[in-house]
Amino acid sequence: MKALVLALASLAAAATARAADPPPLVLDGKIALGKVSGRIDHLAVDPEHRRLFVAELGNDTVGVVDLKGGTVQHRIKGLREPQGVGYVAATDTLYAANAKDGAVMLYRGEALAPAGRIDLKDDADNVRVDAAAGRVYVGYGSGALAVIDAKTHTPLADIPLKAHPESFQLDPASGRIYVNVPDAHEIAVVDRAAQKQVGAWRVPEAGANFPMALDTEGKRVLTVFRHPPLLVALDAATGAIAAKIGTCGDSDDVFVDAKRKRVYVSCGAGFIEVFAAEGDGYRSLARLPTASGARTALFVPALDRLYLAVRATASEPAAIWVYRPQP
């Protein structure tokens, strides 16, 4: 009996200690976006000048947030459902990809003066920048990645895919691009040098793979599925499933915090889920409540902050919620 009492006391003490542990993310503040209506899509950052770019899809605008002052310093108007944004530091140029007309609009300098337009015709979406090679990649249409010269803003090539691409990531180590193609029920593997798809990975009984991140240290591709809600890690060389675990619903972004060996998943169901890498798998550290529909985010290692886009409600304006990882 005494041993049982001691064991129960030990378990209770451990549970109390866990409950007293600080949360892995702390809400540091909220930056109001002003009169912004409707859905907010992806984010990009200019870390040197501390500017955050917000694709305000439902508002046909891109908000430019001063992260130092915590205010909106500028708003680019007249866009057509901007979905993706990307920033090229070498030329101080912002790329804004529009869903409605497929145009990629360019803006340059501190004033973000108009600097050109690239017509991709249909559903321009996620933007990724290869700073080392001077290339910008944009997913668009019924299935392609556009390759753009970052210096001349000239389209160089199209890489065909089987359906519209969602999140994709550039792997600097292998020269591959990994692309979520949910309507084709696959992760496409693209050879960047050859500019063509060379493989297709599938996860049985899982669909709607929208968010993706790379764990470069662990040599894994992390993809989050919505049906059912699963975080899946695949070997970056072979596509073999290395680990999978349930997560929150309606996810649209996932990030790797290499410093803390964590994964952050932002979900429209109203949560950010934080996972710790443990051995070959993952353990949920916390499922932090946010706001319904807040599914797009950006983790910026250089600033050590996670920025969450929260759309307007009847009681609160649209805002960027700023989270600080700890410890």
Secondary structure, 3 states (H helix, E strand, C coil): CHHHHHHHHHHHHHHHHHHHCCCCEEEEEEEEEECCCCCCCCEEEECCCCEEEEEEHHHCEEEEEECCCCEEEEEECCCCCEEEEEEECCCCEEEEEECCCCEEEEEECCCCEEEEEEECCCCCCCEEEECCCCEEEEEECCCEEEEEECCCCCEEEEEECCCCCCCEEECCCCCEEEEEEHHHCEEEEEECCCCEEEEEECCCCCEEEEEEEEECCCCEEEEEEEECEEEEEEECCCCCEEEEEECCCCEEEEEEECCCCEEEEEECCCEEEEEEEECCEEEEEEEEECCCCCCCEEEECCCCEEEEEECCCCCCCEEEEEEEECC
